[in-house]
Amino acid sequence: MRKFLASSAFAMLVAASLPLAAQNVKIEREGEAFKEATAQALSAAAVEDAIGKAPSGKSQIVFFRSASSPGDAVSVRDAAGGEALVALDPGMYFVVTTAAGSHSYATADTGPFPMDLEPGRTYYVQTIRNKKGGTQLLRSSADKFQRAANADTAKH
């Protein structure tokens, strides 16, 4: 009889703790990291709708510059061939479609900016001109691109 009561009490404790465990899962699932990942996925989908998907078997890179980036246009070129792709003024973006694989890009002030591109993916690179006038390429995301675009639109 004592064995039965002990196992019954154990079963009740397990049953009582189940809702608490489910709540913990819910809290973790709806935590800040989950919300941020969801927001980034929605942002990437919205940007993809606006600029289009990478063509089948190809990759695309969105080079962008915030309207708040100071100074003259930033020239972006293919580092391997030296071919100029675009001169980005503040608030502009440019989409490059290319074969998947290894590529390098550069500005007047930066050496090769290497990228390993997968087919069917879109990559984001922010171009900046710092306060001293130097240029830089920075890996970025659809979310940052959208925020820069929204901030730029709000100022006009």
DOFIDO-400975 format. One record per residue: residue number from 0; x, y, z of N, C-alpha, C in turn. Coordinates in nm, 3 decimals. Each point is the difference from the previous one (the first is absolute). Last residue first. Layout:
! residues N
NUM	X	Y	Z	X	Y	Z	X	Y	Z
...
! end
This chain:
! residues 156
155	1.278	6.190	-4.617	-0.038	0.074	-0.121	-0.142	0.047	0.004
154	0.218	-0.277	0.340	0.064	0.132	-0.002	-0.046	0.085	-0.117
153	-0.137	-0.460	0.062	-0.061	0.085	0.103	0.058	0.141	-0.001
152	0.182	-0.337	-0.282	-0.131	0.041	-0.047	-0.064	0.096	0.099
151	0.407	-0.201	0.119	0.023	0.092	-0.110	-0.131	0.056	-0.052
150	-0.012	-0.332	0.326	0.052	0.123	0.060	0.020	0.105	-0.108
149	-0.126	-0.428	-0.142	-0.110	0.065	0.072	0.045	0.131	0.062
148	0.327	-0.266	-0.210	-0.095	0.050	-0.100	-0.116	0.074	0.066
147	0.311	-0.214	0.278	0.065	0.114	-0.067	-0.094	0.061	-0.103
146	-0.146	-0.392	0.213	0.003	0.112	0.095	0.064	0.123	-0.062
145	0.004	-0.395	-0.254	-0.135	0.054	0.010	-0.005	0.118	0.098
144	0.408	-0.230	-0.040	-0.031	0.066	-0.127	-0.138	0.066	0.008
143	0.128	-0.271	0.357	0.073	0.128	0.003	-0.026	0.080	-0.128
142	-0.187	-0.431	0.018	-0.059	0.082	0.105	0.067	0.137	0.005
141	0.173	-0.336	-0.280	-0.123	0.058	-0.057	-0.064	0.094	0.100
140	0.521	-0.054	0.062	-0.116	-0.090	-0.005	-0.118	0.071	-0.064
139	0.593	0.023	0.011	-0.123	0.052	0.058	-0.111	-0.102	-0.014
138	0.577	0.128	-0.045	-0.103	-0.102	-0.014	-0.124	0.049	0.073
137	0.348	0.355	-0.198	-0.034	-0.075	0.121	-0.106	-0.104	-0.031
136	0.397	0.370	-0.226	-0.108	-0.093	-0.030	-0.023	-0.084	0.126
135	0.229	0.523	-0.091	0.003	-0.135	0.055	-0.119	-0.079	-0.053
134	0.321	0.511	-0.037	-0.114	-0.086	-0.037	0.021	-0.140	0.054
133	0.169	0.533	0.155	0.036	-0.132	-0.052	-0.124	-0.084	-0.028
132	0.012	0.449	0.208	-0.011	-0.005	-0.146	0.034	-0.133	-0.061
131	-0.044	0.149	0.473	0.128	0.044	-0.055	0.001	-0.004	-0.152
130	-0.376	-0.155	0.249	0.014	0.145	0.023	0.132	0.056	-0.052
129	-0.188	-0.441	-0.244	0.012	0.041	0.140	0.026	0.150	0.011
128	-0.268	-0.310	-0.357	0.111	0.095	-0.004	0.008	0.053	0.142
127	-0.222	-0.479	-0.219	-0.001	0.119	0.083	0.120	0.088	-0.034
126	-0.338	-0.451	-0.162	0.116	0.082	-0.032	-0.008	0.125	0.086
125	-0.209	-0.527	0.040	-0.018	0.144	0.019	0.130	0.070	-0.034
124	-0.240	-0.483	-0.146	0.126	0.064	0.034	-0.028	0.150	0.011
123	-0.266	-0.522	-0.046	-0.010	0.145	0.020	0.134	0.055	0.046
122	-0.237	-0.457	-0.287	0.092	0.049	0.101	-0.010	0.152	0.005
121	-0.298	-0.463	-0.184	0.025	0.143	-0.011	0.086	0.043	0.117
120	-0.085	-0.504	-0.275	0.000	0.086	0.120	0.026	0.145	-0.036
119	0.003	-0.397	-0.301	-0.135	0.023	0.050	-0.007	0.091	0.121
118	0.463	-0.251	-0.086	-0.106	0.026	-0.098	-0.135	0.018	0.068
117	0.458	0.141	0.246	-0.075	-0.122	-0.028	-0.110	0.032	-0.101
116	0.504	0.240	0.139	-0.142	0.012	-0.031	-0.061	-0.135	-0.035
115	0.430	0.263	0.262	-0.032	-0.132	-0.054	-0.150	-0.005	-0.017
114	0.375	0.427	0.036	-0.133	-0.055	0.026	-0.011	-0.138	-0.065
113	0.387	0.436	0.145	-0.036	-0.131	-0.054	-0.140	-0.044	0.040
112	0.282	0.459	-0.083	-0.105	-0.037	0.095	-0.055	-0.134	-0.050
111	0.483	0.300	-0.104	-0.103	-0.098	-0.033	-0.092	-0.031	0.119
110	0.224	0.454	0.066	0.051	-0.110	-0.081	-0.112	-0.099	-0.030
109	-0.070	0.538	0.095	0.006	-0.133	0.060	0.054	-0.101	-0.099
108	-0.084	0.475	-0.095	0.083	-0.005	0.120	0.018	-0.140	0.059
107	-0.269	0.106	-0.394	0.128	0.069	-0.023	0.096	-0.017	0.117
106	-0.338	-0.388	-0.033	-0.025	0.143	-0.021	0.137	0.063	-0.024
105	-0.192	-0.537	-0.078	0.087	0.098	0.064	-0.056	0.140	-0.022
104	-0.086	-0.595	-0.033	-0.038	0.135	-0.039	0.087	0.097	0.077
103	-0.031	-0.564	-0.154	0.054	0.106	0.084	-0.041	0.135	-0.058
102	-0.145	-0.577	-0.007	0.012	0.131	-0.066	0.063	0.097	0.099
101	-0.145	-0.568	-0.079	0.080	0.101	0.069	0.015	0.125	-0.085
100	-0.440	-0.313	-0.061	0.143	-0.029	0.015	0.070	0.113	0.073
99	-0.458	-0.018	-0.345	0.037	-0.042	0.136	0.151	-0.030	0.002
98	-0.189	0.357	-0.353	0.012	-0.145	0.020	0.037	-0.029	0.144
97	-0.264	0.455	-0.087	0.126	-0.062	-0.041	-0.005	-0.151	0.020
96	-0.261	0.530	0.033	-0.029	-0.142	-0.018	0.126	-0.065	-0.057
95	-0.119	0.476	0.289	0.090	-0.070	-0.092	-0.042	-0.147	-0.004
94	-0.227	0.507	0.156	-0.004	-0.146	0.008	0.089	-0.059	-0.109
93	-0.049	0.489	0.302	0.026	-0.060	-0.130	0.005	-0.151	0.018
92	-0.159	0.513	0.265	0.042	-0.139	0.004	0.014	-0.051	-0.142
91	-0.024	0.509	0.318	-0.019	-0.083	-0.119	0.038	-0.146	0.027
90	0.045	0.404	0.299	-0.140	-0.037	-0.019	-0.027	-0.090	-0.120
89	0.446	0.290	-0.013	-0.078	-0.029	0.121	-0.147	-0.029	-0.035
88	0.326	-0.118	-0.386	-0.023	0.123	0.074	-0.077	-0.036	0.127
87	0.316	-0.317	-0.326	-0.119	0.016	0.084	0.001	0.134	0.073
86	0.202	-0.250	-0.459	0.040	0.106	0.093	-0.125	0.032	0.081
85	0.154	-0.471	-0.284	-0.093	0.109	0.030	0.070	0.102	0.088
84	0.232	-0.366	-0.228	-0.139	-0.045	-0.006	-0.097	0.115	0.017
83	0.535	-0.073	-0.193	-0.089	0.076	0.088	-0.143	-0.048	-0.019
82	0.462	-0.291	-0.080	-0.114	0.063	-0.066	-0.090	0.070	0.102
81	0.406	-0.282	0.068	0.012	0.145	0.011	-0.117	0.076	-0.059
80	0.093	-0.492	0.063	0.017	0.060	-0.133	0.018	0.150	0.003
79	-0.038	-0.250	0.410	0.077	-0.087	-0.088	0.029	0.067	-0.134
78	-0.277	0.206	0.338	0.143	0.004	0.034	0.084	-0.082	-0.096
77	-0.461	0.275	-0.077	0.038	-0.141	0.006	0.151	-0.001	0.021
76	-0.270	0.434	0.171	0.051	-0.068	-0.120	0.024	-0.148	0.027
75	-0.242	0.508	0.183	0.020	-0.142	0.030	0.044	-0.068	-0.130
74	-0.026	0.533	0.220	0.013	-0.086	-0.117	0.031	-0.142	0.043
73	-0.252	0.438	0.233	0.096	-0.107	0.027	-0.001	-0.092	-0.121
72	-0.132	0.557	0.066	-0.037	-0.136	-0.037	0.113	-0.098	0.034
71	0.015	0.443	0.287	-0.026	-0.029	-0.140	-0.035	-0.148	-0.021
70	-0.084	0.207	0.500	0.097	0.011	-0.109	-0.049	-0.039	-0.137
69	-0.194	-0.198	0.491	0.049	0.128	-0.049	0.087	-0.012	-0.126
68	-0.437	-0.284	0.202	0.143	-0.021	-0.024	0.057	0.127	-0.065
67	-0.470	-0.077	0.098	0.078	0.073	0.101	0.150	-0.019	-0.015
66	-0.329	-0.225	-0.272	-0.004	0.143	-0.032	0.084	0.081	0.099
65	0.125	-0.516	-0.107	-0.099	0.077	0.073	0.007	0.147	-0.041
64	0.131	-0.436	-0.300	0.060	0.107	0.078	-0.110	0.082	0.063
63	0.112	-0.525	-0.263	-0.084	0.115	0.035	0.076	0.100	0.086
62	-0.002	-0.486	-0.333	0.090	0.100	0.057	-0.087	0.122	0.032
61	-0.109	-0.533	-0.091	-0.057	0.133	0.008	0.103	0.088	0.070
60	0.018	-0.486	-0.290	0.053	0.081	0.109	-0.066	0.137	-0.009
59	-0.088	-0.550	-0.185	-0.006	0.145	-0.018	0.048	0.070	0.126
58	0.031	-0.503	-0.305	-0.004	0.070	0.128	-0.021	0.147	-0.030
57	-0.128	-0.485	-0.290	0.081	0.121	0.016	-0.012	0.052	0.143
56	-0.251	-0.379	-0.179	0.140	-0.031	-0.023	0.095	0.118	0.016
55	-0.492	0.136	-0.071	0.037	-0.140	0.020	0.147	-0.023	-0.036
54	-0.132	0.494	0.148	-0.038	-0.093	-0.107	0.050	-0.141	0.030
53	-0.124	0.345	0.391	0.116	-0.032	-0.083	-0.045	-0.099	-0.107
52	-0.377	0.321	0.184	0.084	-0.110	0.046	0.120	-0.015	-0.092
51	-0.274	0.477	0.099	-0.001	-0.125	-0.075	0.094	-0.103	0.060
50	-0.132	0.457	0.158	0.114	-0.004	-0.093	0.004	-0.125	-0.086
49	-0.364	0.084	0.319	0.030	0.129	-0.063	0.109	-0.009	-0.105
48	-0.126	-0.380	0.265	-0.114	0.039	-0.083	0.030	0.128	-0.077
47	0.313	-0.139	0.316	0.004	-0.088	-0.117	-0.116	0.030	-0.094
46	0.012	0.219	0.414	0.104	0.053	-0.089	0.006	-0.083	-0.127
45	-0.290	-0.152	0.332	-0.048	0.128	-0.053	0.101	0.059	-0.098
44	0.123	-0.391	0.233	-0.106	-0.030	-0.096	-0.053	0.128	-0.064
43	0.316	0.041	0.347	0.063	-0.059	-0.119	-0.103	-0.030	-0.108
42	-0.160	0.148	0.415	0.071	0.108	-0.068	0.064	-0.052	-0.129
41	-0.199	-0.311	0.287	-0.103	0.082	-0.064	0.064	0.113	-0.080
40	0.287	-0.263	0.256	-0.056	-0.081	-0.108	-0.107	0.078	-0.075
39	0.186	0.198	0.383	0.098	-0.004	-0.109	-0.051	-0.081	-0.118
38	-0.263	0.015	0.391	0.003	0.132	-0.063	0.097	0.001	-0.118
37	-0.013	-0.387	0.266	-0.124	0.014	-0.076	-0.002	0.132	-0.075
36	0.356	-0.074	0.294	0.011	-0.089	-0.117	-0.124	0.010	-0.088
35	-0.006	0.236	0.407	0.097	0.060	-0.092	0.015	-0.085	-0.127
34	-0.268	-0.167	0.350	-0.064	0.118	-0.061	0.092	0.064	-0.102
33	0.173	-0.354	0.254	-0.103	-0.049	-0.092	-0.066	0.116	-0.073
32	0.307	0.105	0.336	0.070	-0.060	-0.115	-0.100	-0.051	-0.103
31	-0.168	0.173	0.410	0.055	0.104	-0.087	0.069	-0.058	-0.124
30	-0.369	-0.316	0.220	0.103	0.087	0.054	0.051	0.098	-0.104
29	-0.334	-0.378	-0.009	-0.041	0.137	-0.026	0.099	0.100	0.058
28	0.071	-0.466	0.047	-0.036	0.014	-0.140	-0.036	0.143	-0.034
27	0.094	-0.118	0.448	0.120	-0.007	-0.082	-0.033	0.023	-0.146
26	-0.362	-0.022	0.294	0.080	0.118	0.030	0.127	0.001	-0.086
25	-0.274	-0.378	-0.026	-0.065	0.115	-0.061	0.082	0.126	0.023
24	0.137	-0.392	0.211	0.023	-0.012	-0.143	-0.059	0.121	-0.070
23	-0.083	-0.034	0.455	0.141	0.031	-0.025	0.033	-0.007	-0.147
22	-0.428	-0.132	0.138	0.016	0.145	0.007	0.144	0.040	-0.025
21	-0.098	-0.454	0.029	-0.056	0.053	-0.125	0.014	0.153	-0.001
20	0.121	-0.220	0.392	0.098	-0.030	-0.105	-0.048	0.057	-0.133
19	-0.297	0.030	0.357	0.113	0.088	0.023	0.107	-0.021	-0.108
18	-0.375	-0.290	0.009	-0.033	0.132	-0.051	0.113	0.101	0.018
17	0.075	-0.438	0.177	-0.008	0.007	-0.146	-0.042	0.137	-0.051
16	0.026	-0.155	0.471	0.111	0.077	-0.055	-0.007	0.011	-0.152
15	-0.319	-0.252	0.254	-0.009	0.141	0.040	0.110	0.084	-0.062
14	0.002	-0.469	-0.066	-0.114	0.060	-0.070	-0.012	0.148	0.033
13	0.327	-0.247	0.231	0.036	0.008	-0.141	-0.112	0.069	-0.077
12	-0.082	-0.089	0.448	0.101	0.103	-0.013	0.041	0.019	-0.146
11	-0.293	-0.349	0.104	-0.067	0.128	0.015	0.099	0.116	-0.014
10	0.168	-0.440	-0.003	-0.076	0.024	-0.123	-0.071	0.135	0.006
9	0.223	-0.148	0.388	0.096	0.033	-0.105	-0.072	0.034	-0.130
8	-0.259	-0.159	0.354	0.048	0.135	0.029	0.100	0.046	-0.106
7	-0.150	-0.440	-0.026	-0.111	0.091	-0.031	0.043	0.144	0.023
6	0.296	-0.340	0.124	-0.004	0.013	-0.145	-0.114	0.090	-0.044
5	0.037	-0.086	0.460	0.121	0.069	-0.045	-0.001	0.018	-0.151
4	-0.345	-0.253	0.195	-0.014	0.140	0.035	0.120	0.081	-0.049
3	0.013	-0.469	-0.054	-0.103	0.058	-0.086	-0.015	0.150	0.026
2	0.284	-0.248	0.280	0.059	0.010	-0.132	-0.097	0.067	-0.096
1	-0.157	-0.109	0.430	0.091	0.114	0.006	0.066	0.025	-0.136
0	-0.269	-0.382	0.048	-0.081	0.119	0.000	0.087	0.126	0.000
! end
